[in-house]
Amino acid sequence: MNVLYPIFLKLKDKPVIVVGGGKVAYRKVKSLLDAGAKITVVSPELDQDLRDLVEGD
């Protein structure tokens, strides 16, 4: 049986890597930005919503 444990981190100004550029990555990046993280996305392609977020549209 796999048991998951929540983790709470102070991410303000911390570097975070997100691997992937799809819908899930978009949701993660949004929440990480809200937490103040400095994000690097690694993906050969980006979902349009994620691209718009990165470009500031």
Steps between C-alpha positions, in 0.01 A plus 500: 500500500637842399442776750555862400612766746430868443800727518506870575794704375593866507569560132535879488800579277596130483592340166253235382517287185176385336547220248228496236298764324143375499182578694632352826822701472291813442307444823820428693678807362206723595501376859881522522488859375244577770748358753773731369722231347752570223393250236680332213283291264671221307293376206535471123150651464273721712123492536349825369380604848850446639653688208262793564593497870871506418457777244283704739187500282 
